[in-house]
């Protein structure tokens, strides 16, 4: 049975920058439609507040701190998401990063290396996430 926009039961999602603004709204909309959602942020205070508020509304949302400018933290977020949810069906690259990226050897996927400021974390999720088929 195909999912409809209003029925996302069993969908497992990660929303970077999900503790406030557009990211929080995306996470809330996904969770209200039935998705299990992990939100991330560099700001632990905002992350905890968002997680508590969304859970108090009866939504299945978990917060994990992550700085998307740090490759190992993005990999750890993906691994933690798979560990907690079993898989990742949807990854929303809402958090932004800016350079320069000294010492960074490219992307997790081996796609393009960010050459200037203002790139998002999108290049990090080109490769299928761990645990996915």
C-alpha positions in Angstrom: 0.0 0.0 0.0 1.4 3.4 -1.0 1.9 6.1 1.6 -0.1 9.3 1.3 1.2 12.7 2.5 -1.1 12.5 5.5 -0.1 8.9 6.4 3.6 8.3 7.0 3.3 5.5 9.6 6.4 3.4 9.7 8.5 6.2 8.0 11.8 6.7 9.7 13.2 10.2 9.2 16.1 12.4 10.3 15.8 16.2 10.2 19.1 18.1 10.6 18.6 21.6 12.1 15.3 20.2 13.5 15.2 22.1 16.8 13.7 25.3 15.6 12.4 27.2 12.6 11.7 25.4 9.3 13.5 22.2 10.5 11.2 22.0 13.6 8.2 22.5 11.5 9.2 19.8 9.0 9.9 17.4 11.9 6.6 18.2 13.5 4.7 17.7 10.3 6.4 14.4 9.6 5.7 13.2 13.2 2.1 14.3 13.1 1.6 12.3 9.9 2.9 9.2 11.8 6.7 9.2 11.1 9.3 8.4 13.7 11.6 11.4 13.6 15.1 12.2 14.9 16.0 15.8 15.0 19.5 17.2 15.3 21.1 20.5 16.2 24.4 21.9 17.5 22.5 23.8 20.2 21.8 21.3 23.0 19.4 23.6 24.8 17.2 24.2 21.8 17.4 20.5 21.0 16.2 19.4 24.4 13.4 22.0 24.4 12.2 20.9 21.0 12.4 17.2 21.8 10.4 17.7 25.1 7.7 19.9 23.4 7.2 17.6 20.5 7.1 14.5 22.8 4.6 16.3 25.1 2.4 16.7 22.0 2.4 12.9 21.7 4.8 12.8 18.8 7.6 10.2 18.3 10.6 12.6 18.2 14.1 12.1 19.6 16.9 14.7 19.6 20.5 13.9 18.9 23.2 16.6 19.0 25.1 16.9 15.7 27.3 19.5 14.0 26.8 18.9 10.3 30.1 20.6 9.6 31.8 17.7 11.3 31.9 14.6 9.1 32.3 12.2 12.1 29.3 13.7 13.8 27.1 13.2 10.7 28.3 9.6 10.4 27.5 9.1 14.2 24.1 10.7 13.7 23.3 8.3 10.8 24.5 5.3 12.8 22.6 6.3 15.9 19.4 6.8 13.8 19.7 3.3 12.3 20.4 1.9 15.8 17.3 3.6 17.3 14.9 3.2 14.3 16.3 0.3 12.4 16.7 2.2 9.2 16.4 5.7 7.6 13.8 6.3 5.0 14.1 10.1 4.7 16.9 12.5 5.5 16.1 16.2 5.5 19.2 18.4 5.1 17.8 21.5 6.8 20.9 22.5 8.8 23.4 24.6 6.9 27.2 24.8 7.2 29.7 27.2 5.8 33.4 26.9 5.0 36.2 27.0 4.5 36.7 23.3 5.2 40.4 23.0 5.9 41.5 19.4 6.3 38.3 18.0 5.0 38.9 15.3 2.3 35.6 15.5 0.4 32.3 14.0 1.3 31.1 10.9 2.9 29.9 9.8 -0.6 33.0 10.9 -2.5 30.9 13.4 -4.4 32.0 17.0 -4.9 34.1 18.7 -2.3 32.7 22.0 -1.0 34.8 24.7 -2.7 33.3 27.8 -1.1 31.2 29.0 1.8 27.5 28.4 2.1 27.2 24.7 1.2 24.7 22.5 3.0 25.2 19.0 4.3 23.5 17.5 1.2 26.7 16.2 -0.3 27.1 14.0 2.8 24.0 12.0 2.2 24.5 11.1 -1.4 25.6 7.6 -0.4 22.8 5.3 0.9 22.6 5.7 4.7 23.9 2.8 6.9 21.3 0.1 7.4 19.4 0.8 4.2 19.1 -1.7 1.3 
